[in-house]
Amino acid sequence: MKKAHALTERHRKESGLPLVFVSPGAAECEEDEMASERFFAGLHVAHAQDQKKPAVIDAAMLTTEALATIPAAFFRDLEALFAKSGDGDDEEEDEEDEEDDADGEEDDDEDEGPSTGLFLAPANWAVAQIHVGDVDGEPVKTTSSEDTSIGQYLSPELLTRLRGEKKKVLLKGFYC
């Protein structure tokens, strides 16, 4: 993980973009060979911390057009890094993924969505929630590092709804 964070920092400086690498799971899991199978990389939209005020999400950031600004080299370098560390070496699983991609079908994993888009992603051992108005009510989306499906895809319909909200869209974070 340290190598992925360093690679992200290098690309952040080179591009001037707010690039991030988010790895769910225990913060102590910093050795690359112990890396989570699932991680998130892209543009930083907002972050929240335990025992801090929720972050207000800028509705203008809830769009996927900015994904095109991310240098392809960033993703190629991450892919190369994890290929070297041994992650994703299951050839049978890779072949199944390629077949699904060729059919134009998305993975069947619940709530994961496609591999690109906007995601609610917990960093380290955390829970992340999106709320509208205040954090006392039911969250719009929740994900946790403890879940079997870590990270929640924000569908185009949900993004449209959140961009149109009159009330503040909030991000709340806390430890599992």
C-alpha positions as CSV (number, residue, x, y, z in Angstrom):
1,M,0.0,0.0,0.0
2,K,2.8,2.4,0.7
3,K,4.0,2.1,-2.9
4,A,0.5,2.8,-4.2
5,H,0.2,5.9,-2.0
6,A,3.6,7.1,-3.2
7,L,2.7,6.5,-6.8
8,T,-0.6,8.4,-6.3
9,E,1.3,11.3,-4.7
10,R,3.7,11.4,-7.7
11,H,0.8,11.5,-10.2
12,R,-1.0,14.1,-8.0
13,K,2.0,16.4,-8.2
14,E,2.6,15.9,-11.9
15,S,-1.0,16.4,-12.9
16,G,-2.1,19.0,-10.4
17,L,-5.3,16.9,-9.9
18,P,-6.6,15.8,-6.5
19,L,-5.9,12.1,-7.1
20,V,-6.4,9.6,-4.3
21,F,-5.8,6.0,-3.6
22,V,-8.3,4.5,-1.0
23,S,-7.7,1.1,0.6
24,P,-10.4,-0.3,2.8
25,G,-9.3,-2.4,5.7
26,A,-7.0,-2.2,8.7
27,A,-4.6,0.8,8.6
28,E,-1.8,-1.6,9.8
29,C,-2.1,-3.5,6.5
30,E,0.6,-1.4,4.8
31,E,2.6,-4.1,3.1
32,D,1.8,-4.4,-0.6
33,E,1.6,-8.2,-0.4
34,M,-1.2,-7.8,2.1
35,A,-3.1,-5.3,0.0
36,S,-6.8,-5.5,-0.1
37,E,-8.2,-7.1,-3.2
38,R,-10.5,-4.1,-3.6
39,F,-9.3,-0.5,-3.7
40,F,-10.4,2.8,-5.2
41,A,-8.4,5.3,-7.2
42,G,-9.4,8.5,-8.8
43,L,-10.4,12.1,-8.0
44,H,-11.0,13.2,-4.4
45,V,-14.6,14.5,-4.0
46,A,-14.8,14.7,-0.2
47,H,-13.7,13.0,3.0
48,A,-15.0,12.8,6.6
49,Q,-13.4,11.6,9.8
50,D,-14.7,10.0,13.0
51,Q,-15.7,12.5,15.7
52,K,-15.5,15.5,13.2
53,K,-18.3,17.5,11.6
54,P,-19.7,15.8,8.5
55,A,-18.2,17.2,5.2
56,V,-20.5,19.1,2.9
57,I,-20.2,17.6,-0.6
58,D,-20.1,20.1,-3.4
59,A,-23.0,19.1,-5.8
60,A,-20.8,20.1,-8.7
61,M,-18.4,17.3,-7.8
62,L,-21.1,14.7,-8.2
63,T,-20.5,14.2,-11.9
64,T,-18.5,11.7,-13.8
65,E,-17.2,14.1,-16.6
66,A,-14.0,14.8,-14.5
67,L,-13.0,11.2,-14.8
68,A,-11.7,12.0,-18.4
69,T,-9.2,14.4,-16.9
70,I,-7.4,11.6,-15.0
71,P,-4.1,10.7,-16.8
72,A,-4.3,7.1,-18.2
73,A,-0.7,6.7,-16.9
74,F,-2.0,6.8,-13.3
75,F,-4.2,3.8,-13.8
76,R,-1.6,2.0,-15.9
77,D,1.0,2.5,-13.1
78,L,-1.3,1.2,-10.4
79,E,-2.2,-1.8,-12.5
80,A,1.5,-2.5,-13.1
81,L,2.2,-2.1,-9.4
82,F,-0.4,-4.6,-8.3
83,A,0.5,-7.0,-11.1
84,K,4.1,-7.1,-9.6
85,S,2.8,-7.5,-6.1
86,G,0.8,-10.6,-7.1
87,D,-2.7,-9.2,-6.6
88,G,-5.2,-10.4,-9.2
89,D,-3.2,-13.4,-10.3
90,D,-6.3,-15.7,-10.5
91,E,-6.2,-16.4,-14.3
92,E,-9.6,-18.2,-14.2
93,E,-11.3,-15.2,-12.6
94,D,-9.6,-12.8,-15.0
95,E,-10.9,-14.9,-18.0
96,E,-14.4,-14.8,-16.5
97,D,-14.1,-11.0,-16.1
98,E,-13.0,-10.7,-19.8
99,E,-16.0,-12.8,-20.9
100,D,-18.4,-10.5,-18.9
101,D,-16.7,-7.4,-20.4
102,A,-17.1,-8.8,-23.9
103,D,-20.8,-9.5,-23.3
104,G,-21.2,-5.9,-22.1
105,E,-22.5,-7.3,-18.7
106,E,-21.5,-5.8,-15.4
107,D,-20.3,-7.9,-12.5
108,D,-23.1,-9.5,-10.5
109,D,-21.6,-8.5,-7.1
110,E,-24.3,-6.7,-5.2
111,D,-23.9,-2.9,-5.1
112,E,-20.5,-2.8,-6.8
113,G,-21.6,-1.4,-10.1
114,P,-19.1,-0.9,-12.9
115,S,-15.4,-0.4,-12.4
116,T,-15.5,3.3,-13.2
117,G,-17.8,6.0,-11.8
118,L,-18.3,7.6,-8.5
119,F,-18.1,5.5,-5.4
120,L,-18.6,5.9,-1.7
121,A,-15.4,4.3,-0.4
122,P,-14.3,3.9,3.2
123,A,-10.6,4.3,3.9
124,N,-8.9,2.0,6.4
125,W,-11.3,0.5,9.0
126,A,-14.2,2.8,8.6
127,V,-17.9,3.4,7.8
128,A,-18.8,6.1,5.2
129,Q,-22.3,7.5,4.8
130,I,-24.0,10.0,2.6
131,H,-26.9,12.0,4.2
132,V,-29.2,14.7,2.9
133,G,-30.0,17.7,5.2
134,D,-28.6,16.3,8.5
135,V,-26.9,13.1,9.7
136,D,-29.7,12.3,12.2
137,G,-31.9,10.6,9.6
138,E,-31.5,7.5,7.5
139,P,-28.4,7.7,5.2
140,V,-28.9,7.7,1.4
141,K,-25.8,5.3,1.0
142,T,-23.6,3.5,3.5
143,T,-20.6,1.3,3.2
144,S,-18.2,-0.2,5.6
145,S,-14.8,-1.8,5.5
146,E,-16.4,-4.7,7.4
147,D,-18.9,-5.4,4.6
148,T,-18.5,-8.2,2.1
149,S,-19.2,-5.6,-0.7
150,I,-16.9,-2.7,0.2
151,G,-17.6,0.5,-1.5
152,Q,-20.9,1.6,-2.9
153,Y,-21.4,2.7,-6.6
154,L,-23.3,5.9,-6.9
155,S,-25.7,5.4,-9.8
156,P,-26.4,8.1,-12.4
157,E,-30.0,8.3,-11.0
158,L,-28.7,8.9,-7.4
159,L,-26.1,11.4,-8.6
160,T,-28.9,13.4,-10.4
161,R,-31.0,13.3,-7.3
162,L,-28.2,14.5,-5.1
163,R,-27.2,17.3,-7.5
164,G,-30.8,18.5,-7.4
165,E,-31.1,18.5,-3.6
166,K,-32.1,21.8,-2.0
167,K,-30.6,20.6,1.3
168,K,-26.9,20.0,1.9
169,V,-25.5,16.7,0.9
170,L,-23.3,15.4,3.7
171,L,-20.5,12.8,4.1
172,K,-20.2,11.3,7.5
173,G,-17.3,9.0,8.5
174,F,-16.7,6.9,11.6
175,Y,-14.8,3.9,12.7
176,C,-16.2,0.4,12.4
